[in-house]
Amino acid sequence: MVTKILVTKYSSPLQTHEEGSKVYHLIRDSFVKGQPVELSFEGVDSVTSTFINTAIVLLLDEYQIDEIKKNLKIIKTNSQINKMISYCLETGLQKKEIQGTPTSLTIPPSHQ
């Protein structure tokens, strides 16, 4: 069963750490249950690195990039969103490789 997440339903305008945290917890909860996720950016024009780092890149602390790619399908994006996701993931992977430890961002508690 695929969990479908429309990001605008849970946060908007997709700029802050807190907004990213809401989406992160939804993705992570599905991954913990063994469910893949379809993450839709329908209706979104742009996102910040802060949002992407919290919503997606923090998953690298618990999952390998191959697991994330396999279980997280990102749909209905545009070039700005695609570039931001790629840039943030590449940077997150580089930091993890250099430091040998998880990223330094802390995960705020879920606000449901």
TIRO-2110 file (N, C-alpha, C; in Angstrom, 1 decimal):
// TIRO-2110
0.8, -1.2, 0.0, N, 1, A
0.0, 0.0, 0.0, CA, 1, A
0.9, 1.3, 0.0, C, 1, A
0.7, 2.1, -1.0, N, 2, A
1.5, 3.3, -1.1, CA, 2, A
0.8, 4.5, -0.3, C, 2, A
1.6, 5.2, 0.5, N, 3, A
1.1, 6.3, 1.2, CA, 3, A
1.2, 7.5, 0.3, C, 3, A
0.1, 8.2, 0.0, N, 4, A
0.2, 9.4, -0.9, CA, 4, A
0.1, 10.7, 0.0, C, 4, A
1.1, 11.5, -0.2, N, 5, A
1.2, 12.8, 0.6, CA, 5, A
1.3, 14.0, -0.4, C, 5, A
0.3, 14.8, -0.3, N, 6, A
0.2, 16.1, -1.0, CA, 6, A
0.8, 17.1, 0.0, C, 6, A
2.0, 17.6, -0.3, N, 7, A
2.7, 18.5, 0.7, CA, 7, A
1.9, 19.7, 1.1, C, 7, A
1.1, 20.3, 0.1, N, 8, A
0.4, 21.5, 0.5, CA, 8, A
-0.8, 21.2, 1.5, C, 8, A
-1.1, 20.0, 1.6, N, 9, A
-2.2, 19.6, 2.6, CA, 9, A
-1.7, 19.7, 4.0, C, 9, A
-0.4, 19.6, 4.2, N, 10, A
0.2, 19.5, 5.5, CA, 10, A
1.0, 20.8, 5.9, C, 10, A
1.5, 21.5, 4.9, N, 11, A
2.2, 22.7, 5.2, CA, 11, A
2.3, 23.6, 3.9, C, 11, A
2.4, 24.9, 4.2, N, 12, A
2.5, 25.8, 3.1, CA, 12, A
3.1, 27.1, 3.7, C, 12, A
4.0, 27.8, 3.1, N, 13, A
4.5, 27.8, 1.8, CA, 13, A
5.7, 26.9, 1.5, C, 13, A
6.0, 26.0, 2.4, N, 14, A
7.2, 25.1, 2.2, CA, 14, A
8.5, 25.8, 2.3, C, 14, A
8.7, 26.5, 3.4, N, 15, A
9.9, 27.3, 3.5, CA, 15, A
10.7, 26.9, 4.8, C, 15, A
10.0, 26.5, 5.9, N, 16, A
10.6, 26.5, 7.2, CA, 16, A
10.9, 25.0, 7.6, C, 16, A
11.8, 25.0, 8.7, N, 17, A
12.1, 23.7, 9.3, CA, 17, A
10.9, 23.1, 9.9, C, 17, A
10.0, 23.9, 10.5, N, 18, A
8.8, 23.3, 11.0, CA, 18, A
7.9, 22.7, 10.0, C, 18, A
7.7, 23.4, 8.8, N, 19, A
6.9, 22.8, 7.7, CA, 19, A
7.5, 21.5, 7.2, C, 19, A
8.8, 21.5, 7.1, N, 20, A
9.5, 20.3, 6.6, CA, 20, A
9.4, 19.2, 7.6, C, 20, A
9.3, 19.5, 8.9, N, 21, A
9.2, 18.5, 9.9, CA, 21, A
7.9, 17.7, 9.8, C, 21, A
6.8, 18.4, 9.5, N, 22, A
5.5, 17.8, 9.3, CA, 22, A
5.6, 16.7, 8.2, C, 22, A
6.2, 17.1, 7.1, N, 23, A
6.3, 16.1, 6.0, CA, 23, A
7.2, 15.0, 6.3, C, 23, A
8.4, 15.3, 6.9, N, 24, A
9.3, 14.3, 7.3, CA, 24, A
8.7, 13.2, 8.2, C, 24, A
7.9, 13.6, 9.2, N, 25, A
7.3, 12.7, 10.1, CA, 25, A
6.2, 11.8, 9.3, C, 25, A
5.6, 12.4, 8.3, N, 26, A
4.6, 11.6, 7.5, CA, 26, A
5.4, 10.5, 6.7, C, 26, A
6.5, 10.9, 6.1, N, 27, A
7.3, 10.0, 5.3, CA, 27, A
7.9, 8.9, 6.2, C, 27, A
8.5, 9.3, 7.3, N, 28, A
9.2, 8.4, 8.2, CA, 28, A
8.2, 7.4, 8.8, C, 28, A
7.0, 7.9, 9.2, N, 29, A
6.0, 7.0, 9.7, CA, 29, A
5.6, 5.9, 8.7, C, 29, A
5.5, 6.3, 7.5, N, 30, A
5.2, 5.3, 6.4, CA, 30, A
6.3, 4.3, 6.2, C, 30, A
7.6, 4.8, 6.2, N, 31, A
8.7, 4.0, 6.0, CA, 31, A
8.8, 3.0, 7.2, C, 31, A
8.6, 3.4, 8.4, N, 32, A
8.6, 2.5, 9.6, CA, 32, A
7.6, 1.4, 9.4, C, 32, A
6.5, 1.7, 8.8, N, 33, A
5.5, 0.6, 8.6, CA, 33, A
5.8, -0.2, 7.3, C, 33, A
6.9, 0.1, 6.6, N, 34, A
7.2, -0.6, 5.4, CA, 34, A
6.4, -0.2, 4.2, C, 34, A
5.8, 1.0, 4.3, N, 35, A
5.0, 1.5, 3.1, CA, 35, A
5.8, 2.5, 2.3, C, 35, A
5.8, 2.3, 1.0, N, 36, A
6.4, 3.3, 0.2, CA, 36, A
5.6, 4.6, 0.1, C, 36, A
6.2, 5.7, -0.3, N, 37, A
5.5, 7.0, -0.2, CA, 37, A
5.6, 7.6, -1.6, C, 37, A
4.5, 8.2, -2.0, N, 38, A
4.4, 9.1, -3.2, CA, 38, A
4.2, 10.5, -2.7, C, 38, A
5.2, 11.3, -2.9, N, 39, A
5.2, 12.7, -2.4, CA, 39, A
4.9, 13.6, -3.5, C, 39, A
3.8, 14.3, -3.5, N, 40, A
3.3, 15.2, -4.5, CA, 40, A
3.5, 16.7, -4.2, C, 40, A
4.2, 17.4, -5.1, N, 41, A
4.3, 18.8, -5.0, CA, 41, A
3.4, 19.6, -5.9, C, 41, A
2.2, 19.0, -6.2, N, 42, A
1.2, 19.6, -7.0, CA, 42, A
0.8, 21.0, -6.5, C, 42, A
0.8, 22.0, -7.4, N, 43, A
0.5, 23.3, -7.0, CA, 43, A
1.6, 24.1, -6.3, C, 43, A
2.8, 23.5, -6.2, N, 44, A
3.9, 24.2, -5.5, CA, 44, A
4.8, 24.8, -6.6, C, 44, A
5.1, 26.1, -6.4, N, 45, A
6.0, 26.7, -7.4, CA, 45, A
7.5, 26.6, -7.0, C, 45, A
7.7, 26.7, -5.6, N, 46, A
9.1, 26.7, -5.2, CA, 46, A
9.2, 26.2, -3.7, C, 46, A
10.4, 25.7, -3.4, N, 47, A
10.6, 25.3, -2.0, CA, 47, A
12.0, 25.8, -1.6, C, 47, A
12.2, 25.9, -0.3, N, 48, A
13.6, 26.3, 0.2, CA, 48, A
14.4, 25.1, 0.6, C, 48, A
15.7, 25.3, 0.7, N, 49, A
16.6, 24.2, 1.1, CA, 49, A
16.3, 23.8, 2.5, C, 49, A
15.8, 24.8, 3.4, N, 50, A
15.5, 24.4, 4.7, CA, 50, A
14.4, 23.4, 4.8, C, 50, A
13.3, 23.6, 4.0, N, 51, A
12.2, 22.7, 3.9, CA, 51, A
12.7, 21.3, 3.4, C, 51, A
13.4, 21.3, 2.3, N, 52, A
13.9, 20.0, 1.7, CA, 52, A
14.8, 19.3, 2.7, C, 52, A
15.8, 20.0, 3.3, N, 53, A
16.7, 19.4, 4.2, CA, 53, A
15.9, 18.7, 5.4, C, 53, A
14.9, 19.3, 5.9, N, 54, A
14.1, 18.7, 7.0, CA, 54, A
13.2, 17.6, 6.5, C, 54, A
12.5, 17.9, 5.4, N, 55, A
11.5, 16.9, 4.9, CA, 55, A
12.1, 15.6, 4.4, C, 55, A
13.2, 15.8, 3.6, N, 56, A
13.7, 14.6, 2.9, CA, 56, A
15.1, 14.2, 3.3, C, 56, A
16.1, 15.2, 3.4, N, 57, A
17.5, 14.9, 3.6, CA, 57, A
17.7, 14.2, 5.0, C, 57, A
16.9, 14.6, 6.0, N, 58, A
17.0, 14.0, 7.3, CA, 58, A
16.8, 12.4, 7.3, C, 58, A
16.1, 12.0, 6.2, N, 59, A
15.9, 10.5, 6.1, CA, 59, A
17.2, 9.8, 6.0, C, 59, A
18.3, 10.5, 5.5, N, 60, A
19.6, 9.9, 5.4, CA, 60, A
20.2, 9.5, 6.7, C, 60, A
19.6, 10.0, 7.8, N, 61, A
20.1, 9.6, 9.1, CA, 61, A
19.7, 8.2, 9.5, C, 61, A
18.6, 7.7, 8.9, N, 62, A
18.1, 6.4, 9.2, CA, 62, A
18.1, 5.4, 8.0, C, 62, A
18.1, 6.0, 6.8, N, 63, A
18.0, 5.1, 5.6, CA, 63, A
19.1, 5.4, 4.6, C, 63, A
19.6, 4.4, 3.9, N, 64, A
20.5, 4.5, 2.9, CA, 64, A
19.8, 5.2, 1.7, C, 64, A
20.6, 5.9, 0.9, N, 65, A
20.0, 6.6, -0.3, CA, 65, A
19.3, 5.7, -1.2, C, 65, A
19.8, 4.5, -1.4, N, 66, A
19.1, 3.5, -2.3, CA, 66, A
17.7, 3.1, -1.7, C, 66, A
17.6, 3.0, -0.4, N, 67, A
16.3, 2.7, 0.2, CA, 67, A
15.3, 3.9, 0.0, C, 67, A
15.9, 5.1, 0.1, N, 68, A
15.0, 6.3, 0.0, CA, 68, A
14.6, 6.4, -1.5, C, 68, A
15.5, 6.2, -2.4, N, 69, A
15.1, 6.2, -3.9, CA, 69, A
14.1, 5.2, -4.2, C, 69, A
14.2, 4.0, -3.6, N, 70, A
13.3, 2.9, -3.9, CA, 70, A
11.9, 3.2, -3.3, C, 70, A
11.8, 3.8, -2.1, N, 71, A
10.6, 3.9, -1.4, CA, 71, A
9.9, 5.3, -1.4, C, 71, A
10.6, 6.3, -2.0, N, 72, A
10.1, 7.6, -2.1, CA, 72, A
10.0, 8.1, -3.5, C, 72, A
8.7, 8.1, -4.0, N, 73, A
8.5, 8.6, -5.4, CA, 73, A
8.0, 10.1, -5.3, C, 73, A
8.8, 11.0, -5.9, N, 74, A
8.4, 12.4, -5.9, CA, 74, A
7.8, 12.8, -7.2, C, 74, A
6.6, 13.3, -7.1, N, 75, A
5.9, 13.6, -8.4, CA, 75, A
5.4, 15.0, -8.4, C, 75, A
5.0, 15.4, -9.6, N, 76, A
4.3, 16.8, -9.8, CA, 76, A
5.2, 17.9, -9.3, C, 76, A
6.5, 17.9, -9.8, N, 77, A
7.4, 18.9, -9.4, CA, 77, A
7.7, 19.8, -10.6, C, 77, A
8.5, 20.8, -10.4, N, 78, A
9.0, 21.6, -11.5, CA, 78, A
10.6, 21.6, -11.5, C, 78, A
11.2, 22.4, -12.3, N, 79, A
12.7, 22.4, -12.4, CA, 79, A
13.3, 22.9, -11.1, C, 79, A
12.7, 24.0, -10.5, N, 80, A
13.2, 24.5, -9.3, CA, 80, A
13.2, 23.5, -8.1, C, 80, A
12.1, 22.8, -8.0, N, 81, A
11.9, 21.8, -6.9, CA, 81, A
12.9, 20.7, -7.2, C, 81, A
13.0, 20.2, -8.4, N, 82, A
13.9, 19.1, -8.7, CA, 82, A
15.4, 19.5, -8.4, C, 82, A
15.8, 20.7, -8.8, N, 83, A
17.1, 21.2, -8.6, CA, 83, A
17.4, 21.3, -7.1, C, 83, A
16.4, 21.8, -6.3, N, 84, A
16.6, 21.9, -4.9, CA, 84, A
16.7, 20.6, -4.2, C, 84, A
15.9, 19.6, -4.6, N, 85, A
16.0, 18.3, -4.0, CA, 85, A
17.3, 17.7, -4.3, C, 85, A
17.7, 17.7, -5.6, N, 86, A
19.0, 17.1, -6.0, CA, 86, A
20.2, 17.8, -5.2, C, 86, A
20.2, 19.1, -5.2, N, 87, A
21.3, 19.8, -4.5, CA, 87, A
21.3, 19.5, -3.0, C, 87, A
20.2, 19.5, -2.4, N, 88, A
20.2, 19.2, -0.9, CA, 88, A
20.6, 17.8, -0.6, C, 88, A
20.1, 16.8, -1.4, N, 89, A
20.5, 15.4, -1.2, CA, 89, A
22.0, 15.2, -1.4, C, 89, A
22.5, 15.8, -2.5, N, 90, A
24.0, 15.7, -2.8, CA, 90, A
24.8, 16.3, -1.6, C, 90, A
24.4, 17.5, -1.2, N, 91, A
25.1, 18.1, -0.1, CA, 91, A
25.0, 17.3, 1.2, C, 91, A
23.8, 16.7, 1.5, N, 92, A
23.6, 15.9, 2.7, CA, 92, A
24.4, 14.6, 2.6, C, 92, A
24.5, 14.0, 1.4, N, 93, A
25.4, 12.8, 1.3, CA, 93, A
26.9, 13.2, 1.5, C, 93, A
27.3, 14.3, 0.9, N, 94, A
28.7, 14.7, 1.1, CA, 94, A
29.0, 15.0, 2.5, C, 94, A
28.1, 15.7, 3.3, N, 95, A
28.4, 16.0, 4.7, CA, 95, A
28.4, 14.7, 5.5, C, 95, A
27.6, 13.8, 5.2, N, 96, A
27.5, 12.5, 5.9, CA, 96, A
28.8, 11.7, 5.6, C, 96, A
29.3, 11.8, 4.4, N, 97, A
30.5, 11.1, 4.0, CA, 97, A
31.8, 11.7, 4.7, C, 97, A
31.8, 13.0, 4.7, N, 98, A
32.9, 13.7, 5.3, CA, 98, A
32.9, 13.5, 6.8, C, 98, A
31.8, 13.7, 7.4, N, 99, A
31.7, 13.7, 8.9, CA, 99, A
31.6, 12.2, 9.4, C, 99, A
31.1, 11.3, 8.6, N, 100, A
31.0, 10.0, 9.1, CA, 100, A
29.9, 9.8, 10.1, C, 100, A
29.0, 10.9, 10.2, N, 101, A
28.0, 10.9, 11.2, CA, 101, A
26.7, 11.5, 10.6, C, 101, A
25.6, 11.3, 11.2, N, 102, A
24.4, 11.9, 10.7, CA, 102, A
24.4, 13.4, 10.6, C, 102, A
23.6, 14.0, 9.8, N, 103, A
23.5, 15.4, 9.6, CA, 103, A
23.2, 16.1, 11.0, C, 103, A
23.6, 17.3, 11.1, N, 104, A
23.5, 18.0, 12.4, CA, 104, A
22.1, 18.6, 12.7, C, 104, A
21.2, 18.5, 11.8, N, 105, A
19.9, 19.0, 12.0, CA, 105, A
19.2, 18.2, 13.1, C, 105, A
18.4, 18.8, 14.0, N, 106, A
17.6, 18.0, 14.9, CA, 106, A
16.2, 17.9, 14.4, C, 106, A
15.6, 16.9, 14.7, N, 107, A
14.2, 16.7, 14.3, CA, 107, A
13.2, 17.1, 15.4, C, 107, A
12.5, 18.1, 15.1, N, 108, A
11.5, 18.6, 16.1, CA, 108, A
10.4, 17.5, 16.2, C, 108, A
9.7, 17.5, 17.4, N, 109, A
8.6, 16.6, 17.6, CA, 109, A
7.5, 16.8, 16.6, C, 109, A
6.8, 15.7, 16.3, N, 110, A
5.7, 15.8, 15.3, CA, 110, A
4.6, 16.6, 15.9, C, 110, A
4.0, 17.5, 15.1, N, 111, A
2.9, 18.3, 15.5, CA, 111, A
1.7, 17.8, 14.6, C, 111, A
0.9, 16.9, 15.2, N, 112, A
-0.2, 16.4, 14.4, CA, 112, A
-1.5, 16.9, 15.0, C, 112, A
END
